[in-house]
Amino acid sequence: VAGIAYGRSKAIQLYDDWEKSAEAAKSGEGKTEEASSSSSWFNFSLGSSRFYEGGFEDKMTKREAALILGIRESAPKKKVREAHRRLSMLNHPDTGGSTFIASKINEAKEKLLGSA
């Protein structure tokens, strides 16, 4: 019951923020307020997120590769292979996953194993 009440109050708050941004857009007020409310709309979560927020870098670094695979940069090769296998099975294009995400997972594995 408490979870439903919390979710409902959060939904009402987000709707109010969205409504304010729509009014601001109609009246031509600042874009920064609109952008911040829309970003809060898409970053909605019921708790702290363990996921990296942001896009991919142009050239993959070891830090980014570790973030993609969800392991440390200094993880042993066995951990890298296990994380790669787990994510590949979840995001494989043959099972409805994205080819772009699958290629980034493969690139991350190659970067951490030293192949790239």
KEBA-633531 format. One record per atom (N, C-alpha, C, O): residue in one letter; x, y, z. Coordinates in steps of 0.02 Angstrom, whole numbers, plus 50000, padded with zeros to 5 digits. Atoms other than C-alpha are relative to their C-alpha. Layout:
BEGIN
AXYZ;...
END
This chain:
BEGIN
V500414994150000;V500005000050000;V500445006350000;V500305011149965;A499564994149996;A501415011950044;A500345001249932;A500425007049912;G499694999250065;G502255008649876;G499535003049949;G499745007149908;I500504997250046;I500665012549782;I499905007450014;I499865011449968;A500094993049981;A500435028649879;A500605004249978;A500525009849954;Y499404996450021;Y502235033849846;Y500015000949924;Y500155006449900;G500024999650073;G502075029849661;G499495005049975;G499615008749927;R500534995450020;R500455039549649;R500225007250013;R500115011649970;S499784993249985;S501195054949735;S500545002349952;S500565008149931;K499464998450047;K502725054249622;K499715001449930;K499935006049895;A500324999050065;A501615052749467;A499645006749998;A499675010249947;I500344993549997;I500595067849522;I500515005649995;I500405010549959;Q499474994950002;Q502185077849551;Q500285000649930;Q500385006249905;L499744999850068;L502865073149380;L499515003049951;L499715006749906;Y500504997150043;Y501225077649297;Y499975007650009;Y499935011349960;D500004992849986;D501225094649382;D500605003449968;D500545008849938;D499404997250031;D503015097749324;D499935000349924;D500125005249892;W500115000250073;W502545092549146;W499525005549979;W499625008849928;E500504994950015;E501035103949149;E500305007050002;E500155011249960;K499664993549995;K502095118749206;K500465001249940;K500485006849914;S499554999250057;S503365115649068;S499615001249936;S499835004949892;A500424998950059;A501965114848938;A499755007249999;A499725010349946;E500234993049996;E501285131548999;E500585004849984;E500485009849950;A499424995750013;A503045139048996;A500175000049926;A500375005149899;A499855000450071;A503295132948818;A499515004149959;A499695007349910;K500514996150035;K501665140748762;K500115007550007;K500025011449960;S499904992949988;S502085157448841;S500685002449977;S500815008449977;G499354998250027;G503865157048771;G500525001650054;G501005005150040;E499514998849947;E504775157248938;E500624995849987;E500664992249937;G499345003150009;G506545150548961;G499994992649986;G499594988850013;K499945007150019;K507045134048884;K500344995950054;K500244989850056;T499635003949950;T508155129049031;T499534996750049;T499654991050070;E500485003149954;E506665126149145;E499654994149967;E499534989049998;E500335005450037;E505825115749010;E500454993949994;E500234988350003;A499535005650008;A507375105248982;A500104996450066;A500154990250067;S499885003349936;S507635102049167;S499404995850022;S499484990550050;S500585003949980;S505845096449195;S499914993849955;S499704988649979;S500065005950043;S505875084949043;S500534994850017;S500414988850012;S499495004949981;S507505077249100;S499804996450064;S499954990550072;S500225003449940;S506745073849271;S499444995049984;S499364990050018;W500535004650020;W505275065649182;W500294993449976;W500044988149994;F499715006150027;F506385053249091;F500474996650048;F500634990750039;N499555003049951;N507545050249240;N499624997650062;N499924997050115;F500415002249945;F506115044449351;F500224993250024;F500314988649984;S499845006549971;S506595030449469;S499744999850071;S499655005050102;L500255000849932;L505955023549633;L500564999550051;L500424998550110;G499435000449955;G507685023149709;G500625002249964;G500595004849909;S499374998150032;S509495026149673;S500144995049943;S500034989049950;S499875004250059;S509995019649502;S500724997650000;S501175001450016;R499335002850005;R511485008249479;R500275000849930;R500844998949916;F499814999750070;F511565012249294;F500335006649983;F500175011850011;Y499644994250024;Y512705024349206;Y499545004149957;Y499255001649908;E500424995650039;E511755039249141;E500435004049951;E500885007649972;G499624996450050;G512445046048980;G500114995749939;G500014989749940;G499895003650062;G512865041348803;G500704997049997;G501084997250045;F499345003050010;F514375032448733;F500505005249977;F500325010149943;E499474995550023;E516035041148706;E500204998149929;E500054992649906;D499805001450069;D516765042548530;D500494994249997;D500404989549959;K499515005449996;K518265031648572;K499944996950069;K500015000350120;M500125003449937;M517945018648707;M500624999850044;M501174998250021;T499465000449951;T519015019748863;T499894993850043;T499364990750041;K500075005849955;K519345006048990;K499465001350052;K499104996850073;R500514998349951;R518235015449113;R499304998849971;R498884995850004;E500655000950031;E516775015748992;E499864992549987;E499294990349996;A500095007250011;A517054997448948;A499794996450064;A499364992050063;A500175003049935;A516994992749132;A499285001950020;A498924997850048;L500694997949984;L515395002949155;L499494996149959;L498964994349985;I500465003750043;I514574994249008;I499914992950025;I499354990350028;L500045007049978;L514994976949073;L499814999350074;L499654993950097;G500195000249929;G514624981649254;G500524996850045;G500354993750095;I499465002849960;I516314976449321;I500535005450011;I500485010949985;R499454995449989;R517914984849381;R500484999849942;R500524994949905;E499504999850054;E519264990349261;E500534994750009;E500814992249960;S499465004749985;S520484978749347;S499744992850010;S500094988750039;A500295006649991;A519334963549342;A500404994749962;A500674996249908;P499645005350036;P520144946849295;P499644998149936;P499054999449927;K500275001850065;K519884939949120;K499384995650006;K498924996149965;K500575004449990;K518674926849186;K499375004050014;K498845002549988;K500584995649985;K517524940349258;K499775003849938;K499175004549927;V500174996450061;V517594950049095;V499614995549954;V499094997549926;R500345004850044;R517094934648996;R499304998350026;R498834997749987;E500655001649971;E515674930449118;E499515005849991;E498935004749972;A500434994150008;A514984948249113;A499805000849927;A499235002449912;H500144999450072;H515114948548923;H499484994849979;H499004996449943;R500475005350018;R514204931948907;R499305001550027;R498815000749991;R500644998449970;R512824937249027;R499645005649962;R499045004949947;L500314994450036;L512514953848938;L499854998249927;L499355000649899;S500125002050069;S512674946048765;S499364995949993;S498994996749945;M500605004150002;M511324933448804;M499375004350008;M498855002949978;L500574995749988;L510164947348865;L499875004849942;L499295006549928;N500064994950052;N510504959448721;N500154997649930;N500285001749886;H499835002650066;H510804947948573;H499465001949950;H498865001449965;P500494998050051;P509974953948412;P499504994549980;P498944996049961;D500455005550018;D509234936748379;D499434999150050;D498924996050035;T500525000649950;T508234937948540;T499655006750012;T499345007850064;G500354993649995;G507594955548508;G500425005750026;G500175011250038;G499564994849975;G509104965348569;G500245004549943;G500125003249884;S499764995150048;S509924980048484;S500694998049973;S501124995850011;T499345001650029;T511364977148363;T500525005050023;T501105003350031;F499534994949976;F512144993548420;F500244998450071;F500844998850084;I499815001749931;I512114988448604;I500434993850000;I500924993450037;A499605006150003;A512774971148560;A500715001549976;A501194998650001;S499334998250024;S514224978948464;S500395003750054;S501005002850060;K499664996549946;K514614990348612;K500224995150055;K500754996050085;I499815005149950;I514624975248730;I500614996349975;I501074995050014;N499425003550028;N515834966248613;N500625004450001;N501175002150016;E499434995350000;E516924981748598;E500285000950071;E500885001450081;A499794999349930;A516964983348789;A500424993950021;A500934994650055;K499635006149984;K517534965248806;K500705000249969;K501194998750001;E499364999650034;E518904967748677;E500475005150033;E501075004050038;K499594994849969;K519494983648762;K500294997650066;K500884998750081;L499765002349935;L519624975448934;L500464994049996;L500894993050039;L499555005850008;L520444959648870;L500645001849964;L501104997749959;G499394997750033;G521734969848776;G500034998549927;G500574999249896;S500005001650072;S521214964748601;S499955006249957;S500115006049897;A500104993950040;A520854982648548;A500475005550022;A500455011049993;
END
